[in-house]
């Protein structure tokens, strides 16, 4: 990258012999390096249990910076031009690097907060999926890797504290034979269950039973288990574990990751209701460059995550 800045300069000496001179100049930047620390999470000083996000730092470093001065009339200025330019180089290099870094930091900060990085649930307008990037792009095992937040929250309850460091730790990157792999941590799955239960009571059937505690999910090699504590209409408390599998459905530019649980005679009414509700009260993915339609979903119990894998060539 080559960048050229034009400027005017004026020198006024405040001591004898009170030289005054002026002219034009150029700053030529050849090549540069940009280092951006991605979205990080910090303890909120006003609420120790809550984590807040922000870009930590941006560093812009020109590789080569040359300053040229034109139009000097004073003999003394002309004789000391090299020394003057060397001193200007030091000052301008620092100031330009800092100024551009601050501008980029402000721009990226605004970018990660833009509405484009959030997606509201069509059927639950108060709930939003956070799709901000949480770290720099990585190149691992011949793959490009992007880390995103994946956090779901209620827009009117931003102080909700159901976020922990497990949710923001980087997932293990495992080479796969497919071209695309979308990995979702178990913590993110428990997050959506918490949000939908707390703010919409989505999994309760008022005429039959109420879910009285936050549902949780466990991942096994060949199935998932949804754990519920329910209060039945006949005033009986029950602990219920539903066995099922992850499923995908795509509508327009959205993909929904949900679970379908096996019907059992003993809890058939509970399971049927939860199966219907969790199709919408689930994990939302915004399809950007390509659709996830036709992708498959697998459980990676060893790494506590669910993976959506597919061949991008089949989707374009």
C-alpha positions, -999 to +999 in steps of 0.1 A: +000+000+000+014+034-010-002+065+005+007+101-003-002+131+019+003+167+008+008+195+033+019+231+038+046+240+063+057+271+080+087+278+103+089+308+126+120+311+147+112+327+181+148+337+188+175+356+168+179+356+138+140+352+137+140+332+105+106+328+089+100+304+059+072+283+044+065+259+015+049+227+005+056+191+015+047+154+010+045+124+033+049+091+014+040+059+032+051+027+015+036-005+029+021-009+064+012-035+090-022-035+108-027-055+140-062-057+154-070-075+187-105-088+182-136-085+204-126-093+239-147-097+271-140-079+303-155-078+338-180-050+341-168-027+369-203-018+378-215-054+379-189-080+387-210-109+375-214-095+340-190-096+311-189-067+286-172-066+252-149-043+234-119-041+209-088-040+230-063-024+206-054-016+171-018-009+159-010+007+125+027+006+116+040+021+083+069+001+069+086+031+052+078+068+057+095+095+037+090+133+041+099+158+014+100+196+018+097+220-011+099+257-015+124+267+013+139+301+006+161+304+037+197+293+033+198+281+069+167+259+063+182+245+031+215+237+048+197+218+077+170+202+056+182+166+061+185+171+099+150+187+100+135+159+079+151+132+101+135+148+132+102+152+114+102+116+104+104+105+140+076+127+152+053+122+122+058+084+122+046+082+158+017+107+154+004+092+121+006+057+135-013+067+166-039+088+147-046+061+121-048+035+149-073+056+168-095+061+136-094+023+128-102+014+164-132+038+164-144+024+130-141-012+140-158-005+174-187+009+155-186-019+130-189-047+156-219-029+171-237-025+138-271-041+134-257-063+107-239-083+134-271-091+152-302-110+141-336-109+157-358-140+159-388-136+135-412-151+160-396-137+191-388-100+183-374-093+218-347-120+214-315-114+194-286-135+182-251-119+186-230-126+155-200-104+163-165-117+157-147-125+189-111-129+176-089-125+145-092-148+116-070-179+120-054-202+094-054-237+108-050-271+091-055-255+057-087-239+068-098-203+074-114-201+109-136-173+121-147-171+158-181-155+165-200-147+197-230-170+192-246-155+223-284-150+224-299-124+247-331-105+254-328-070+240-347-054+269-326-072+295-290-065+285-279-068+321-287-105+321-257-123+335-261-157+319-227-156+301-195-172+314-160-178+302-169-213+289-190-196+263-162-174+250-133-198+251-121-209+217-134-243+205-109-269+194-103-268+157-104-303+141-097-309+104-127-323+086-132-337+051-160-312+043-154-278+030-174-260+057-178-267+094-199-245+117-192-255+154-215-246+182-204-251+218-226-269+243-226-237+264-242-218+235-270-245+234-276-241+271-276-204+266-306-204+242-325-228+265-319-204+294-330-173+274-361-188+259-371-203+293-365-172+313-380-145+290-407-165+271-413-196+291-413-213+257-412-249+269-441-248+293-476-259+283-498-238+307-527-263+305-506-294+313-472-286+329-448-258+337-410-260+334-398-247+367-360-246+362-337-238+334-335-267+309-301-281+302-286-303+275-260-331+276-242-344+245-234-380+239-219-397+209-252-408+193-278-386+210-285-356+231-304-355+264-326-325+274-331-324+312-363-308+325-379-303+359-416-298+354-446-292+376-477-311+364-512-298+365-520-324+392-494-307+414-467-334+408-430-325+403-412-346+377-376-348+365-377-357+328-348-365+305-357-364+268-335-384+244-331-370+208-310-358+180-301-324+165-319-312+134-316-284+109-342-264+090-336-234+067-360-206+059-350-176+037-316-165+050-319-182+084-310-217+096-325-231+128-306-257+148-332-275+170-337-310+186-362-337+180-369-360+209-381-396+208-417-401+219-421-422+251-455-434+263-448-421+299-440-385+289-456-383+254-476-351+261-445-333+274-423-345+246-448-337+218-451-301+232-413-296+236-407-310+201-431-284+186-418-254+206-381-261+202-384-258+164-385-220+168-372-216+204-338-228+193-303-218+180-304-193+151-278-190+124-278-162+098-268-175+064-245-150+048-224-160+018-240-194+013-270-214+026-267-242+051-295-260+034-284-296+026-257-296+054-257-323+080-254-319+118-233-342+140-225-344+177-189-341+189-194-353+225-156-354+231-153-316+225-188-307+239-201-292+207-224-298+178-211-294+143-228-284+110-208-297+081-213-296+044-197-291+010-199-254+000-196-263-037-230-280-035-246-248-020-234-222-045 
